[in-house]
C-alpha cells in the first residue's frame, strides 16, 4: 500500500513521528508491518545495536541515559528501546519514568521509546527485532536496547543485538545473581554499576570466578566498574563495548551472530504465522471447546489442526 | 510402540522410576512424548495443581518443602516440579540444592524433580505441562510447581496450574516488586514469607494498595503471612489455597482456566510443530544462509517457508 511506502520513506529520512508510528505498528503486530519491514530491511544493518540487561535496581536506565549522552558528545545519534514488562498493576508506573525521561530529550539526535509486552501471541521479541530495523533504517548510529535480564523472552530480545552489557551492582547477593542464570552466557561486557558502594570488589571477584569456571568461552567478557549516576566510568564502558565489537568483527562472530538473529526472527515469525493460520482454518476457541468435551489430548488437537493447515 | 505403552502403565501405577523416565522424555522433547501423553492424558485431571512463584530469595523452596510436609501429614501424596533456569555458569549450583533436598525424601509419597530450560525451541512451558500430566496420571493428589516469577516463559508455566501462589518477602523494595509485573495479575494467593522480618506490615500494605488499585478482579487474592523456615503459617497458606479452589470451582473459573490451559498447550505444540516441519521442508540453516546472501527480509523468508509447509 502507498501509505506504508510513504511511512517507510519518512522513517528513512529520520522523521521522529514516522519512526514512532512505525514502531507502534510493529508493536501492535499490525498486518502492514510485513510491507513496512520489507521496505526498510535492506536499508538497515548499519547501526551498532547494544543490549543493556540486568536485574531491577541495577541502574540500567541511568547507564543507558549516560551512554546516550556520551555518544551524543561524539556527534553520534542514538535510538533507545526500553523493554517494559506490563501489568494491570504496575505497568503504568514502570513506563512513567521513561515518559518523564523522554521529556528531557529535546535533542532530535536521541529517540527514546518504551515497548511493552501486550500479551501478544508472539511475545516481545518479534516486535523488538522489527523496531530495531526501523531505528536502524532511520539512520540512528547506535541503538540501545534496555531490558530486565530474566526469562526466555528477554534472552530472545537481547539475542537480537551485537553486544550485550550485563549490569550488576554490589550487594544484591547470590539470590539475585541466580536470576541472571539464563542470561549470563550471552554477556559480552559485565558492567558493575554503583561501584562506589561497599562490596564492589567482591562483586568483581565473583564475576571473575564465574568467568574462570566457564569453559569454551570464545570471548572473555570485560568487567568494567562505573557509577552511572555520576557519569563515572562511562568512557570505560564504551571502550569495553568497542573492544568486543572489534573482536566480533575480526573473528567473524558478528556476521555469525547476525545470521543467528535472522534465524531467530524467522522462527518467531513462523510461530506467529502458524497461530494465525490455525485461527483461519478453524475457530481455535471453538476447536478447543469441542476437543475439551471429547477429552482429546493436546497433541491430538495440535496434530489435527496442523493437518488442516497443511492440506 | 509397546515400550511407551508399558512405560505409561508403570507411570499410572505410580512407579517412581517410570515417572522419572517419563518426565525425562518430555523434558527432552523426545518424539515418543506424543504417544506417552496420549496414553496418560485421559487419566489426568484429578490432581490439585498449585504454582509457587516469586523473586529469588523469597524462600519458595522452603515454602514448597513445608507445604509438602503438611500435605503428607494429611495423607496426601505430593509431586513437586522445580523449574530451574539453566546456565553454563550457574546451572549446576541452582540444581544442587534440589538434588540435596531430594535425598531428604525417602517418603515415596513425595516425588521431587527439577526441570531445566535446555534452550529447547518450544521453551519450558510445553515440557512442564506434560510433566504435570505425568504426575497427575501417576495419582499424586497435589502437584506443586515452583518457578522464579519472571518472564513470559514462567508466566506460561504458572498458567498451567489451578491456583498461583505469589511469594514475597519484606524489604525487597520497589525495584524487586517491579520484576513481578508480568506475574502479579495471575496471583490467586499472596504469601508474605519471612514475616518475622522488619517491614512485613509495609509489604502487606503495599500488596493491599496494589489490589485496591486493580480494577476488574474476578477474585481478590488473599494475603497470608508465614515464616516457612519455622513452619509458621503453613496451615493459613493451605487454607487460602482452599478458599481460592472453592471459589474457582463454584464460579466455574476452574473449568474455564483448564480450557485456557489446553488452548495454551495446543498453541505451544503448534509452534513446536511448525519449526520441526520447517526443518523438514527445507534445511533451515541452509535456507537462512542463502536468504542472508540475498538480503531477504525475515517476513519474506518466513512466508516462503510457510508456503512450502502448506503446499
Interface residues (C-beta under 8 A of the other chain):
Chain A: X33 X34 X37 X38 X41 X42 X55 X56 X57 X84 X85 X86 X87 X88 X89 X90 X91 X93 X94 X117 X121 X123 X124 X129 X148 X150 X151 X152 X153 X154 X173 X175 X176 X177 X178 X179 X180 X181 X182 X183 X184 X185 X210 X213 X214 X215 X216 X258 X259 X262 X263 X265 X266 X267 X269 X270 X271 X273 X274 X275 X277 X278 X284 X285 X288 X289 X291 X292 X295 X297 X298 X299 X300 X301 X302 X303 X305 X306 X309 X310
Chain B: X33 X34 X37 X38 X41 X42 X55 X56 X57 X84 X85 X86 X87 X88 X89 X90 X91 X93 X94 X117 X121 X123 X124 X129 X148 X150 X151 X152 X153 X154 X173 X175 X176 X177 X178 X179 X180 X181 X182 X183 X184 X185 X210 X213 X214 X215 X216 X258 X259 X262 X263 X265 X266 X267 X269 X270 X271 X273 X274 X275 X277 X278 X284 X285 X288 X289 X291 X292 X295 X297 X298 X299 X300 X301 X302 X303 X305 X306 X309 X310
